[in-house]
Amino acid sequence: MTRMRNDHFPPLLPAPVRRLHPLDWLAGGLLLAGVVAVATGLLPSAAAQDQVRRIGPLLAFLATVIVLAELAGRAQVFDVVAAWVARAGRGRYPLLFGLCVAFASLTTITLNLDTTAVLLTPVMLALAGRVGIAAVPLAMTTVWLANTASLLLPVSNLTNLLAADRVALSPAGLAAVMWLPQLAAIGATALCLWVFYWRRGRRGADTYTPPPLPSPGDRVLLGVCSAACAGFLLAILLVEVPLWSASLVAMVVVVAAYAVRRPGELRLSLIPWRLLVLVPGMFLVVETVDAHGLHEVLVRALGSDEGLAGLLRTAGVGAGLANVLNNLPAYVAGEAVVPADHHRQLLALLIGVNAGPLVTPWGSLATLLWFERCRWQGTRIGVRRFALTGLVLAVVATGAATCALALTG
């Protein structure tokens, strides 16, 4: 009997479906689950509509800022910035490490962790190429500090805005309470970065040669994209405008420049379809779970103790829930459980959901954005190593920052 060759049969799935990334399947599955929950009444339509209205501006920000970052990267904006950072390091890895930690921390604190993930990740990856070192240590510096350095100011993280409003703290007031926890979290992150990714056995060299400044292919595009990125950062720092409106204006400027200079670069593939599917699905699913028992579980899990043990318990539960669900819905679910006058417990929850979601790719939107940028740049991140080292840092950084919170009184 002659065995029939398998290639005589057409594939069961079309090529676009076969090319889907596992995160694409996750995104589609979550959205489908959320739609089914609404259709079957598991999630009331009024609650679903509230979630959609809430995440609308967030989706607009994600879509526009990713397109802005991608086109700016193609104009070599990040190559130029990376070259300046590498030259400032003078060929010495410890100095370069310190510059990268300081740069990533400052960007996260003063801007936003999602902005750091989008705009700083290409800088770090371009820096790796120009210095001639592995890209993973620089990429991990960005994603870890995008999360752990987001404790100090309301603008640093969307969860901070919610917490500051709940405890009635101004930006200066929040910083006065959180400065020591923030230093503890950054210190723990720097230690883990050096041990796991930056020490000589990991990076493979003692020194590097500072690269020359790149020669841009289109100076007009470089100038327009640089100005658009700078204008976006200045707008969200100095003017009280929504993130999505600032990123939209900057993106329109860059797209217009490309339409004139290099129209062939403008494609639908620039739009981050995966994230635009994942985020609404995630929020609908979490809202459904919360409506069917999550609240009661969190009441028992968090407790109401504001001593050191209680704060560590609250932060640990927040970190675990953020890795399972995502840090923003995890904070919202936990906030509803913490008693109104337990401000320190609420801030411990904030530490957990900000510094703890380092194990799963969906733990925070910043991590999702970072994975997206790494994929665009062709940098492969080992998920197993990412999860294991992230687990160590999540425990150390969350614990250190929570103990520092207890010391502040």
N, C-alpha and C positions, 0 to 999 in steps of 0.2 A: 504493500500500500504506500502510495506517495503522500508524504506530509505536505499539507498546503501551507504556503508561506503566509505569515501574518501580514506582510505588507501588501497582500492582494486585497485586504479589507480596508476601507476608509476608517480613519480614527473616529471613535465614538463622540468626541467632543471637538467643536471647531477650534481653530488655531488661537483666536483671541482668548478663549476660555482656558485652553491649556497653558497659556502664558501667564495666567493670573498668579500673583504672589500669595503666600498664605495669609498675609494681612489683608489682601483683597477679599479673600473668602471670609475672614473674620468680620470685616466691615459689612459685607453683604448679608452675612448671617445675623448680625446685630440689628441692622435696619429691618430685615424681614421679621425678626422676632418682635421688634417694637411695633411694626405695622400690624402684625397679627394680634398683639396685645390690645391695641386700640380697636381693631375690628371686632374682636370677641368680647369686648367690654371689660377685660382684665384691667385695663387702664382707662379710666373715664376720659371722655373726649375733652372735657374742660381742662383736666390736668395736662393732657397731651398738647393742647393748644398753648397753655402757659409755657411749657417747655420749648415749643417751637418758637414762640415769641422771644423767649430768653436767649436762645442760642443763635437767633438770626444775625445779630451784629457780630457774634463770635465767628460764624461761618464766613461772613463778609471779610473779616480781618484775615482769617486763615487763607482764603483764596487769593486776596489781593497781595498780601505780603509775600507769599510764596512765589507768585509770578514776578513781583518786584525783585526778589532776591535772585531768581534764576536768570533774569535778563541782565541784572547788574553783574552777575558772575560772568556771563558771556561777554560783557563789555570789559572784563579784566579789572573791575573795581577791586575785587578781593585779592587778586594777584598783587596789585600795587600795595595794598595794606599789609599783606603777608610779608612782602619783601622788606618793608620798613620795620616790622616787628623782628624779623630775623636779623636784620642789620643791627638793631638795638641790642640784641643778645650777644653780639661780639664773638660769636663762635663758641660760647660757653653754655653747656646744657643747664647747669643750675640757674644761671641768669635768665636763660630763655624760659625755663620752667616757671620762675617767679613772675616774669612778665606775663606769661600766658594765664597764670592763676589770677593775678591782679586784674588783667584785662577782662577776663571772663566774669570775675566777681563784680567789678565795677559796672560792666554792661548790664548784668542781671539786676543789680540793686537799683540803678538809676533809670533803666528802661523797662524791661519786662522779660520774664524768662522765655516767653514764646518768641519775642524779638531776638533774644540772644541765640536761641536755637536756629532761627532762620538766617540771621545776618552774620553771626559769628562763626557758625559751622563752616561755611565756605572759606572764610578767612583762614581758619585753622587747617583745613584740608589743603588749601593753596600753599600755606606755609610749609606743610610737610613736603610738598612737591618741590618747593624752591630750596629747602634746606637739605633735602635728600634723606629724610628719616621716615620711619614708619608713620603712617597716617593715624593709626588707631590711638596712640597716646594723646595726640592733639585732639582727636575727635572726642575721646572720653573726658578730657578736661572740659570741653564745652558742655556736654550733656550733664555731667555730674554737677558742675557749678551753676548751670542754668536752673537746677532744682534746689541745691543746698544753699545757694547764695540769695535766695528769694524771700528771706524772712524780714528784712529790715524796714522797708517802706511799703505803703499801700500800693504804689504803682508796680512794685516788683512782681506781684502775683495777683491774679483775680481773687484768690481766696483771701488775701490780705485785705482787699477792699471790703469784702463781706465782714471779716473779723473786726476791722477798724470801726466800721459802722455799728456793729453789735456792741462793742465795748466803749464806744464814743471817744476814740483816740484820734487826734490829729496826726498828720505825718510825723511831726516832731515828737509827739507823745508816744506813738508806736515805736519810733526809733529809740527813744529813751528806755523803753522796756526791753526791746529786742536786740540791742547792740551786742550784749554779751553772748546770748544764744547764737547770734549771727557769726560772731568771731569764732565761737566753738565749732560751728558747723563747717565754716571755711577751713579752719585748721585741720579738722578730721578729714575733710575732703583732700586737702593737699597731701596729708600723710598717706592716705590710701592711693592717691594718684602716683606718688613717687614709688611706693612699694610695688604696686601691681603693674604699672605701665611705664614709668619714667626712669627707673634706676638702670644702671649700665647693662645689666643682664637682659633687660627688656628692650632698650632703645638701640643697643649694639654699637655704640661709639662713645668716645670721650669728648670729642669736639666736632664742630661742623664748620663749613666754610660759608660765611655770609654771602648771599647771592647778590648779583647786581640788580638794579631796578629794572623791571620789565619795560619793553618798548611796545606800547599799545598799538593795535592794528587800526583803531579808529578813535582818534583823540576826541572827536566831537561826542560820540556815544559815551566814552569814558567820562567826559566832563558832565554830560547831562545826567547820567546814572549816578555819579558821585554826588551831584547836587541834589538829586531826588532823594537819595538815601539820607544825606545829611539833613535835608529839609524835613523828612519824616521824623527823624530822631529829635530834632529841635522842636517840632510841633508838639510831640507828645510829652516833651520835657517842660516846655515853657508856656504852652497854651492848653487850656482845658478843653480839649477836643476828644471825641471818641477815637479809640485806636483804629477802628475800621475806616473812619473818614480820612484820617491822616494817611493810612496805607493806600486807600483808594486813589487819593489825589496823586501821591507819589507814583503809583503804578500807571495811572493815565499818562503822566508826563513821560515815563520811560517807554510805554507802548507807542505813544505818538512819535517819539524819537526813532524807535525801531521801524515804524511804518514808513518813515521817510528814508532812513539810512539802509536798513536791512530787513525789508518786509518778509523775506522768506523765513526768518527766524520766528515769526509769530504763528504758532500752531496751537490747536486745542489741547495737545498733550502737555502744555505748560500748566494747565489747571490741575490742581491736586484732587482728582476725583475720589481717590481712596479716602482722604480725610473728610471730604464733604459728604460721603456716605456713612463713614464710621461715627462721626460725632453725633448726628441726630439719633442714629440707632442706639448708641451708647446711653444717651440721656433718657430715651424712651424706656429702655430696658431697666435702667436703674430706678426710674420713677415707678415703674411697675413693681419691682422688687420691694421698694420702700412702702408701697401701698399694701403689700401683702406680707407684712411681718418683720421687715428689716428694722423698723423703729423700735419694736419691743425687744429685739435681739440686742440692739445698741444700748438700750436703757440698762440692761443687765451687764453688758460688756464694759461700758465706760464707767459706771458707778458715779459717785459724786465726791470722792476724796480729793482734796487739794493739797495734801502732803506730797512729799517726793515720790512715794510709791504710787499714789493716785495719778500724779502727773505723768510718770513713766508709763503707767497702764494706759492712760488716755492717748498719749503720743504713740504707743505701740499699736493700739487698736486702729488709730487713724492711719498709720503707715501701712498696716496690713490691708485695711479696707481700700486705701488708695491704689495699692498694687493689684487688687482684685477688680475694682470698678473703674477708678480714675480719680485723681485727687480732688477735682472740683465737685463732682456729685458726692464723693466721700465726705468732704467738708460740710456740704449742705446737709447731708443726712445726719452727721454727728452734731452739728450746731443745733439742730432741732431737739437734741436730747440733753445737751449740757444746760444746767440750771442758769437762769438769766443773770444771777449775781456771781457766778463762778468764772470770773474773768481769767484767772490763771489757768484753770482747766481748759478754757476755750483756746488760750494761746498755746497750751501743750498740744491740743488737737491740731492747731495750725502748724506747729513744728512737725508733727507726724505726717500730715498730708503734703507738706512742702519738701521736707528733707528725706522722707521715707520712700517715695514712689520711684525706686531705682532698680527694681528687679524685673518688672514686666515692661514690654514695649509700650503698652497703653497706660502705664501708671500716671502719666501726665501728658498734656497736649504738647509740652515742650519736647518730651522724649519722642513722641510720634513725629513731630516736625523734624527733629534731628535725624531720625531714621530715614525720613523722606529725603532730606538733604544728602545724607550719606549715600543713599541709593542713586540719586541723581549724579553724584560725583564719582560713582564707581568704587566706593570704599566698602569693603565687606566687613561686617561686624558679626563676630561669632556670638550667637544668642546665648549659648551655654555659659561662656566665660563672662559675658555681659551680666547675666543673671546672678552668677555666683559672686563675682566681685562687687556687684551692686548690692547684694544682700549684706555683705560685710560692711560696706559703707553705710547702708541704711541703718543698721544696728548701731554703729559707732557714732555717726553724725546725729541721729535722732536722740540717742542717749546722752551724748555730750551737750547738745543744745538744750535738752530738757533739764539736765542738772544745772546748767547755767541759768535757765529761767528760774529754777527754785532758789538760786543764790541771789537773784535780783530783788526778791521780796515783793 
